[in-house]
Amino acid sequence: MRAGNLIALLLAMLIAMSGGAPTYAQQAPTVAAAADLRVALTEVAAAFKRDTGQEVNLVFGSSGNFYRQLQQGAPFQMFLSADEQYALDLAKAGKAENDGVLYAIGRIVIVAPKGSPLLVDNNLAGLRHALAQGQITRFAIANPEHAPYGQRAEEALRRARLWRTIQPRLVLGENVAQALQFATAGGAQGGIVAYSLVLDPALSGKVRYALIPADWHQPLRQRMVLMKGAGKVTRRFYNYVQQPAARKILARYGFTLPGGSR
Protein backbone atom coordinates (compact mmCIF):
# COMPACT_ATOMS: atom_id res chain seq x y z
CA MET A 1 0.00 0.00 0.00
CA ARG A 2 1.35 3.40 -0.91
CA ALA A 3 2.18 5.84 1.90
CA GLY A 4 -0.45 8.36 0.69
CA ASN A 5 -3.19 5.74 0.64
CA LEU A 6 -2.19 4.51 4.09
CA ILE A 7 -2.38 8.04 5.53
CA ALA A 8 -5.77 8.58 3.93
CA LEU A 9 -7.03 5.29 5.36
CA LEU A 10 -5.80 6.19 8.85
CA LEU A 11 -7.47 9.62 8.66
CA ALA A 12 -10.75 8.05 7.57
CA MET A 13 -10.58 5.61 10.47
CA LEU A 14 -9.94 8.44 12.95
CA ILE A 15 -12.90 10.42 11.62
CA ALA A 16 -15.14 7.38 11.77
CA MET A 17 -14.12 6.63 15.36
CA SER A 18 -14.79 10.25 16.37
CA GLY A 19 -18.31 10.09 14.91
CA GLY A 20 -17.78 12.45 11.99
CA ALA A 21 -15.72 15.38 10.73
CA PRO A 22 -13.96 17.14 13.63
CA THR A 23 -14.69 20.63 12.27
CA TYR A 24 -18.48 20.32 12.62
CA ALA A 25 -18.58 21.37 16.26
CA GLN A 26 -16.59 24.49 15.44
CA GLN A 27 -19.18 25.82 12.99
CA ALA A 28 -21.31 28.72 14.19
CA PRO A 29 -24.83 27.46 15.02
CA THR A 30 -27.68 28.70 12.86
CA VAL A 31 -30.49 30.70 14.43
CA ALA A 32 -33.81 31.38 12.67
CA ALA A 33 -35.25 34.81 13.46
CA ALA A 34 -38.31 36.79 12.41
CA ALA A 35 -37.52 39.47 9.82
CA ASP A 36 -38.51 42.32 12.15
CA LEU A 37 -35.36 41.48 14.14
CA ARG A 38 -33.00 42.01 11.21
CA VAL A 39 -31.40 45.19 12.58
CA ALA A 40 -31.80 44.69 16.33
CA LEU A 41 -30.72 41.04 16.55
CA THR A 42 -27.74 41.67 14.28
CA GLU A 43 -26.56 44.18 16.88
CA VAL A 44 -27.28 41.72 19.70
CA ALA A 45 -25.23 39.02 17.92
CA ALA A 46 -22.34 41.47 17.46
CA ALA A 47 -22.45 42.32 21.17
CA PHE A 48 -22.58 38.59 21.99
CA LYS A 49 -19.42 38.03 19.96
CA ARG A 50 -17.65 40.94 21.68
CA ASP A 51 -18.64 39.71 25.13
CA THR A 52 -18.12 35.98 24.68
CA GLY A 53 -15.90 35.50 21.64
CA GLN A 54 -18.55 33.18 20.16
CA GLU A 55 -20.67 33.56 17.03
CA VAL A 56 -24.09 32.58 15.79
CA ASN A 57 -25.26 32.54 12.19
CA LEU A 58 -28.51 34.51 11.87
CA VAL A 59 -31.07 33.73 9.17
CA PHE A 60 -34.04 36.11 8.87
CA GLY A 61 -37.41 35.44 7.31
CA SER A 62 -41.12 34.90 7.82
CA SER A 63 -42.04 33.23 11.11
CA GLY A 64 -44.68 31.13 9.38
CA ASN A 65 -42.22 29.83 6.82
CA PHE A 66 -39.65 29.02 9.51
CA TYR A 67 -42.33 27.19 11.48
CA ARG A 68 -43.08 24.91 8.54
CA GLN A 69 -39.38 24.30 7.91
CA LEU A 70 -38.75 23.44 11.56
CA GLN A 71 -41.68 21.03 11.57
CA GLN A 72 -39.93 19.27 8.67
CA GLY A 73 -36.58 19.08 10.48
CA ALA A 74 -34.72 22.21 9.31
CA PRO A 75 -31.35 22.39 11.13
CA PHE A 76 -31.94 25.61 13.09
CA GLN A 77 -30.89 25.36 16.73
CA MET A 78 -32.98 28.31 17.96
CA PHE A 79 -36.09 30.10 16.72
CA LEU A 80 -37.13 33.67 17.52
CA SER A 81 -40.70 34.02 16.28
CA ALA A 82 -42.72 37.20 15.74
CA ASP A 83 -45.84 35.24 16.76
CA GLU A 84 -45.52 33.26 19.96
CA GLN A 85 -48.03 30.64 18.82
CA TYR A 86 -45.56 29.23 16.30
CA ALA A 87 -43.02 28.72 19.10
CA LEU A 88 -45.61 27.18 21.40
CA ASP A 89 -46.79 24.83 18.66
CA LEU A 90 -43.22 23.65 18.04
CA ALA A 91 -42.89 22.85 21.73
CA LYS A 92 -46.21 21.00 21.68
CA ALA A 93 -45.02 18.98 18.68
CA GLY A 94 -41.86 17.98 20.54
CA LYS A 95 -39.56 19.92 18.20
CA ALA A 96 -38.52 22.51 20.79
CA GLU A 97 -37.17 21.76 24.26
CA ASN A 98 -39.97 23.64 26.04
CA ASP A 99 -42.30 26.63 25.66
CA GLY A 100 -39.38 29.04 25.65
CA VAL A 101 -39.66 32.65 26.76
CA LEU A 102 -41.41 35.81 25.64
CA TYR A 103 -38.58 38.13 24.62
CA ALA A 104 -40.43 41.18 23.22
CA ILE A 105 -43.67 42.71 21.99
CA GLY A 106 -43.55 44.39 18.59
CA ARG A 107 -45.39 47.33 17.04
CA ILE A 108 -46.41 48.30 13.53
CA VAL A 109 -46.12 51.65 11.76
CA ILE A 110 -47.37 53.23 8.57
CA VAL A 111 -44.37 54.37 6.58
CA ALA A 112 -43.83 56.46 3.45
CA PRO A 113 -40.64 57.22 1.52
CA LYS A 114 -39.39 60.75 1.02
CA GLY A 115 -41.37 62.43 -1.77
CA SER A 116 -44.48 60.24 -1.40
CA PRO A 117 -47.87 62.03 -1.48
CA LEU A 118 -48.97 59.87 1.47
CA LEU A 119 -49.25 61.75 4.75
CA VAL A 120 -48.57 59.37 7.64
CA ASP A 121 -50.53 59.54 10.88
CA ASN A 122 -51.51 57.05 13.55
CA ASN A 123 -55.22 56.82 12.63
CA LEU A 124 -54.54 56.30 8.89
CA ALA A 125 -56.51 59.43 7.90
CA GLY A 126 -53.77 60.36 5.46
CA LEU A 127 -53.97 56.95 3.82
CA ARG A 128 -57.75 57.25 3.54
CA HIS A 129 -57.39 60.66 1.85
CA ALA A 130 -54.66 59.48 -0.53
CA LEU A 131 -56.76 56.48 -1.56
CA ALA A 132 -59.76 58.71 -2.23
CA GLN A 133 -57.59 61.00 -4.36
CA GLY A 134 -56.19 58.11 -6.38
CA GLN A 135 -52.66 58.79 -5.12
CA ILE A 136 -52.00 55.22 -3.96
CA THR A 137 -51.15 52.72 -6.69
CA ARG A 138 -48.87 50.43 -4.63
CA PHE A 139 -48.96 49.86 -0.86
CA ALA A 140 -46.76 47.25 0.80
CA ILE A 141 -47.35 44.85 3.67
CA ALA A 142 -45.92 41.44 4.52
CA ASN A 143 -47.92 38.48 3.26
CA PRO A 144 -50.65 37.84 5.87
CA GLU A 145 -50.75 34.14 4.99
CA HIS A 146 -47.51 33.43 6.85
CA ALA A 147 -46.03 36.68 8.20
CA PRO A 148 -47.29 37.89 11.62
CA TYR A 149 -46.58 41.52 10.77
CA GLY A 150 -48.66 41.15 7.62
CA GLN A 151 -51.50 39.71 9.67
CA ARG A 152 -51.38 42.68 12.05
CA ALA A 153 -51.24 45.11 9.12
CA GLU A 154 -54.39 43.53 7.71
CA GLU A 155 -56.10 43.80 11.10
CA ALA A 156 -55.22 47.50 11.33
CA LEU A 157 -56.47 48.19 7.80
CA ARG A 158 -59.70 46.37 8.57
CA ARG A 159 -60.04 48.39 11.80
CA ALA A 160 -59.75 51.56 9.70
CA ARG A 161 -62.24 50.12 7.18
CA LEU A 162 -59.71 50.43 4.37
CA TRP A 163 -59.01 46.76 3.64
CA ARG A 164 -61.38 46.31 0.69
CA THR A 165 -60.33 49.58 -0.89
CA ILE A 166 -56.61 48.95 -0.61
CA GLN A 167 -56.51 45.25 -1.51
CA PRO A 168 -56.12 45.78 -5.30
CA ARG A 169 -53.15 48.04 -4.61
CA LEU A 170 -51.32 45.77 -2.19
CA VAL A 171 -47.78 44.58 -2.83
CA LEU A 172 -46.99 41.61 -0.58
CA GLY A 173 -43.53 41.03 0.81
CA GLU A 174 -42.38 37.52 1.63
CA ASN A 175 -41.60 38.94 5.07
CA VAL A 176 -41.79 42.32 6.76
CA ALA A 177 -38.23 43.29 5.82
CA GLN A 178 -39.06 42.78 2.15
CA ALA A 179 -42.31 44.72 2.65
CA LEU A 180 -40.25 47.64 3.97
CA GLN A 181 -38.04 47.46 0.89
CA PHE A 182 -41.11 47.57 -1.36
CA ALA A 183 -42.62 50.44 0.66
CA THR A 184 -39.53 52.63 0.60
CA ALA A 185 -37.57 51.72 -2.52
CA GLY A 186 -39.85 49.58 -4.66
CA GLY A 187 -42.08 52.15 -6.30
CA ALA A 188 -44.80 52.02 -3.63
CA GLN A 189 -46.23 55.12 -1.97
CA GLY A 190 -45.93 53.51 1.46
CA GLY A 191 -46.76 50.51 3.58
CA ILE A 192 -47.32 49.08 7.05
CA VAL A 193 -44.23 47.47 8.53
CA ALA A 194 -42.37 46.76 11.77
CA TYR A 195 -41.49 49.70 14.00
CA SER A 196 -38.13 48.07 14.72
CA LEU A 197 -37.11 48.23 11.06
CA VAL A 198 -37.88 51.91 10.43
CA LEU A 199 -35.63 52.75 13.39
CA ASP A 200 -32.65 51.51 11.39
CA PRO A 201 -30.12 54.40 11.40
CA ALA A 202 -29.59 53.77 7.68
CA LEU A 203 -33.14 55.02 7.03
CA SER A 204 -32.76 58.27 8.98
CA GLY A 205 -34.10 61.16 6.89
CA LYS A 206 -35.30 58.84 4.13
CA VAL A 207 -38.72 57.83 5.46
CA ARG A 208 -41.64 59.20 7.46
CA TYR A 209 -43.61 56.96 9.79
CA ALA A 210 -46.27 56.93 12.50
CA LEU A 211 -47.08 54.30 15.11
CA ILE A 212 -50.41 52.58 14.67
CA PRO A 213 -52.36 52.20 17.96
CA ALA A 214 -51.55 48.92 19.68
CA ASP A 215 -55.24 48.20 20.27
CA TRP A 216 -55.98 48.24 16.53
CA HIS A 217 -54.58 44.71 16.19
CA GLN A 218 -53.72 41.60 18.14
CA PRO A 219 -50.48 42.01 20.12
CA LEU A 220 -47.25 40.91 18.48
CA ARG A 221 -46.07 38.71 21.33
CA GLN A 222 -42.68 37.43 20.24
CA ARG A 223 -41.35 34.19 21.75
CA MET A 224 -38.12 32.27 21.31
CA VAL A 225 -37.39 28.58 21.80
CA LEU A 226 -34.40 26.28 21.78
CA MET A 227 -34.80 23.42 19.35
CA LYS A 228 -34.10 19.85 20.42
CA GLY A 229 -30.37 19.14 20.27
CA ALA A 230 -29.26 22.78 20.53
CA GLY A 231 -25.57 23.16 21.32
CA LYS A 232 -23.71 25.05 24.02
CA VAL A 233 -23.11 28.22 22.00
CA THR A 234 -26.78 28.45 21.07
CA ARG A 235 -27.81 27.98 24.69
CA ARG A 236 -25.44 30.74 25.71
CA PHE A 237 -26.91 33.04 23.04
CA TYR A 238 -30.45 32.16 24.15
CA ASN A 239 -29.57 33.25 27.68
CA TYR A 240 -27.72 36.32 26.40
CA VAL A 241 -30.84 37.63 24.62
CA GLN A 242 -32.53 37.77 28.03
CA GLN A 243 -29.73 39.77 29.67
CA PRO A 244 -29.58 43.59 30.14
CA ALA A 245 -27.13 44.23 27.28
CA ALA A 246 -29.39 42.57 24.71
CA ARG A 247 -32.60 43.94 26.21
CA LYS A 248 -31.21 47.45 25.96
CA ILE A 249 -30.65 46.97 22.23
CA LEU A 250 -34.16 45.56 21.71
CA ALA A 251 -35.67 48.50 23.60
CA ARG A 252 -33.72 50.95 21.44
CA TYR A 253 -35.42 49.45 18.39
CA GLY A 254 -38.90 50.02 19.78
CA PHE A 255 -39.67 46.64 21.28
CA THR A 256 -41.63 46.50 24.51
CA LEU A 257 -39.84 44.13 26.82
CA PRO A 258 -41.47 41.45 29.02
CA GLY A 259 -42.72 43.15 32.17
CA GLY A 260 -43.75 46.30 30.31
CA SER A 261 -40.38 48.08 30.28
CA ARG A 262 -38.91 49.77 27.20
Residue, then its C-alpha position, 0 to 999 in steps of 0.5 A: m500500500r502506498a504511503g499516501n493511501l495509508i495516511a488517507l485510510l488512517l485519517a478516515m478511520l480516525i474520523a469514523m471513530s470520532g463520529g464524523a468530521p472534527t470541524y463540525a462542532q466548530q461551525a457557528p450554530t444557525v439561528a432562525a429569526a423573524a424578519d422584524l429582528r433584522v437590525a436589532l438582533t444583528e446588533v445583539a449578535a455582534a455584542f454577543k461576539r464581543d462579550t463571549g468570543q462566540e458567534v451565531n449565524l442569523v437567518f431572517g425570514s417569515s415566522g410562518n415559513f420558519y415554522r413549517q421548515l422546523q416542523q420538517g426538520a430544518p437544522f436551526q438550533m434556535f427560533l425567535s418568532a414574531d408570533e408566539q403561537y408558532a413557538l408554542d406549537l413547536a414545543k407541543a409537537g416535541k420539536a422545541e425543548n420547552d415553551g421558551v420565553l417571551y422576549a419582546i412585543g412588537r409594534i407596527v407603523i405606517v411608513a412612506p418614503k421621502g417624496s411620497p404624497l402619502l401623509v402618515d398619521n396614527n389613525l390612517a386618515g392620510l392613507r384614507h385621503a390618498l386612496a380617495q384622491g387616487q394617489i396610492t397605486r402600490f402599498a406594501i405589507a408582509n404576506p398575511e398568509h404566513a407573516p405575523y406583521g402582515q396579519r397585524a397590518e391587515e387587522a389595522l387596515r380592517r379596523a380603519r375600514l380600508w381593507r377592501t379599498i386597498q386590496p387591489r393596490l397591495v404589494l406583498g412582501e415575503n416577510v416584513a423586511q421585504a415589505l419595507q423594501f417595497a414600501t420605501a424603494g420599490g415604487a410604492q407610496g408607502g406601507i405598514v411594517a415593523y417599528s423596529l425596522v424603520l428605526d434603522p439608522a440607515l433610514s434616517g431622513k429617508v422615510r416618514y412613519a407613525l405608530i399605529p395604535a396597539d389596540w388596533h390589532q392583536p399584540l405581536r407577542q414574540r417568543m423564542v425557543l431552543m430546538k431539540g439538540a441545541g448546542k452550548v453556543t446556542r444555549r449561551f446566546y439564548n440566555y444572552v438575549q434575556q440579559p440587560a445588554a441585549r434587552k437594551i438593544l431591543a428596547r432601542y429598536g422600539f420593542t416593549l420588553p417582558g414586564g412592560s419596560r422599554 
